[in-house]
Amino acid sequence: MYFENGWQEFVRDHSLKCGEILLFRYDGNARFTVLVFDSSACERKDCHSVRPCREVVKSKTSKGAKSARQMVPSSPDILKRLDHRKQHARIKERGNAFEEACSFNSNHPTVVVIMRESYKKRMWLPRHFSKAYLQKNSTEMRLVVPKAGEWSIGVLQCRPGRCILSSGWLKFSESNGLKVGDSLVFELVHKTEMHVHIFRA
């Protein structure tokens, strides 16, 4: 599927350039919510004044072409509706920590998570990691921070393929002084043990 009629106007109205990042969320009924980031992954504030426009968008599939109505909301509307907007607002400032975390090498399965305000009391692990490597039922997990200690954490399956580190996580977070913007590498060394490598923002 690709955008056709009206896309050139959208690009022009937002002064989009090669290398910039567009975050699309499909809201149903041929409606998308869009956030615009520059090439440094910092949100572009100049897009906030752009008004929504309505254009006919064609999506072509193997069965032929279909038409639908699309309305792209203005950025203030987007900011109200996307829960993860705060995570991106300061991504440029904490980029070094995130890059260091992503460069972490291991022979074990790993996943990188950036600390958010909502992660202080419980940690949501990414679905693709949880579904592929963690147990399907609620259990306990031992979290080990090298040279700092270990903690016993309760792991809950709140929905198919999604795990939450719940009981014990708050103590873990406070004990390790985790702050918003820190990048955490979860390294699964055993089915009930993960090493956590902390990269400070």
C-alpha positions in Angstrom: 0.0 0.0 0.0 1.2 3.5 -0.7 -0.1 7.1 -0.5 -0.8 8.8 -3.8 -3.2 11.7 -4.3 -2.5 14.4 -1.8 0.8 13.0 -0.6 2.8 15.7 -2.5 0.8 18.4 -0.7 1.4 16.7 2.6 5.1 16.7 2.0 5.1 20.3 0.9 3.0 21.6 3.8 5.3 20.0 6.3 8.5 20.8 4.4 9.6 17.2 4.7 13.2 16.4 3.7 15.1 13.2 2.9 16.3 11.5 6.1 13.5 12.8 8.3 11.3 10.3 10.3 7.6 9.9 10.1 5.8 7.9 12.8 2.4 6.6 11.5 -0.2 5.0 13.7 -3.3 3.5 12.0 -6.4 4.5 13.9 -8.9 2.7 11.7 -11.3 4.0 9.1 -8.5 5.1 6.8 -7.2 7.5 9.5 -3.6 7.9 10.5 -1.9 9.8 13.3 1.5 11.2 12.3 4.5 12.5 14.2 7.4 14.2 12.4 11.0 14.0 13.5 14.1 15.5 11.9 17.2 13.4 11.0 18.5 13.6 14.5 15.3 11.9 15.8 14.2 15.1 17.6 10.5 16.1 17.1 10.0 19.0 14.7 8.1 21.7 16.6 7.5 23.8 13.4 4.9 21.2 12.3 2.6 22.1 15.1 1.1 25.0 13.2 0.2 23.0 10.1 -3.6 22.5 9.8 -5.1 19.1 8.9 -6.0 18.6 5.3 -8.3 16.0 3.7 -7.2 14.2 0.6 -8.3 11.1 -1.3 -5.6 8.4 -0.8 -5.4 5.4 -3.1 -4.1 2.1 -1.8 -3.2 -0.4 -4.5 -3.1 -4.1 -3.7 -2.9 -7.3 -5.8 -6.7 -7.1 -6.1 -6.7 -3.7 -7.6 -7.0 -0.1 -6.5 -9.2 1.1 -3.7 -10.0 4.6 -2.5 -10.4 5.9 1.1 -10.6 9.1 3.0 -7.7 10.1 5.2 -7.4 13.0 7.6 -4.0 13.7 9.1 -4.5 15.5 12.5 -2.4 18.5 13.4 0.5 17.9 15.8 -1.3 19.3 18.9 -3.9 16.6 18.4 -1.2 14.0 17.9 0.5 14.9 21.2 -2.7 14.5 23.1 -3.3 11.0 21.7 0.1 9.3 21.6 1.2 7.9 25.0 4.8 7.6 24.0 5.3 11.3 23.0 7.4 12.0 26.1 9.8 9.2 25.2 10.7 11.0 22.0 10.8 14.6 23.2 14.3 14.2 24.7 15.6 11.5 22.5 18.4 13.7 21.2 19.7 14.5 24.6 19.9 10.8 25.7 21.0 9.5 22.3 24.5 8.6 23.6 23.1 6.3 26.3 20.8 4.6 23.8 23.5 4.2 21.2 25.8 2.6 23.8 23.0 0.3 24.9 22.3 -0.7 21.3 26.0 -1.5 20.8 26.0 -4.0 23.7 27.1 -7.4 22.4 26.0 -10.7 23.9 25.5 -14.3 22.9 22.2 -14.3 24.8 18.9 -12.7 23.8 18.8 -9.0 24.6 16.4 -6.1 24.4 16.9 -2.4 25.0 14.3 -0.4 26.9 14.4 3.4 27.6 13.2 4.3 31.0 9.9 6.3 31.1 8.0 7.8 34.0 5.5 5.0 33.8 8.2 2.4 34.1 9.3 3.4 37.6 6.7 1.2 39.4 6.5 -1.6 36.8 8.4 -2.4 33.6 6.7 -3.5 30.4 8.9 -5.6 28.3 8.6 -5.4 24.5 6.1 -7.9 23.0 8.5 -9.4 20.5 11.0 -10.2 23.2 8.5 -11.5 25.7 6.8 -13.7 23.1 10.0 -15.2 21.8 12.0 -15.8 25.0 10.0 -15.6 28.2 7.8 -18.2 29.8 4.1 -18.2 28.9 2.9 -18.2 32.5 3.4 -15.8 35.4 6.6 -16.6 37.3 9.6 -15.0 39.1 12.7 -13.7 37.5 16.0 -12.9 39.0 17.5 -9.6 37.9 21.2 -9.2 38.2 23.0 -5.9 37.9 26.7 -6.7 37.5 28.7 -5.5 40.5 25.6 -4.1 42.2 23.5 -7.1 43.3 20.4 -9.2 42.4 16.7 -8.9 43.0 13.8 -11.3 42.8 11.0 -9.8 40.5 7.5 -11.1 39.8 6.8 -11.5 36.1 3.1 -11.2 35.0 1.5 -12.1 31.7 -1.0 -9.4 31.3 -1.9 -10.2 27.7 -0.8 -12.6 25.0 2.9 -12.2 24.4 3.4 -9.2 26.7 5.1 -9.4 30.1 5.3 -7.0 33.0 8.0 -6.9 35.7 5.8 -6.1 38.7 6.4 -7.0 42.3 9.9 -6.1 43.3 10.5 -3.8 40.3 9.9 -0.6 42.3 12.6 -1.6 44.8 14.9 -2.6 41.9 14.3 0.8 40.2 15.0 2.8 43.4 18.0 0.7 44.5 19.7 1.4 41.1 18.6 5.0 40.9 16.9 4.6 37.5 15.8 7.9 35.9 13.7 8.8 32.9 15.9 8.5 29.8 18.3 5.8 31.1 18.7 2.9 28.7 18.5 -0.6 30.0 19.7 -3.7 28.3 17.9 -6.9 29.5 20.1 -9.9 28.8 18.3 -13.3 29.2 21.1 -15.6 30.5 18.6 -18.2 31.8 14.8 -18.7 31.5 14.4 -17.3 35.0 17.4 -14.9 35.1 18.2 -11.7 33.3 21.2 -9.4 33.7 20.4 -5.8 33.5 23.0 -3.3 32.1 22.3 0.3 32.8 23.4 3.2 30.5 22.8 6.5 32.1 21.2 9.4 30.2 
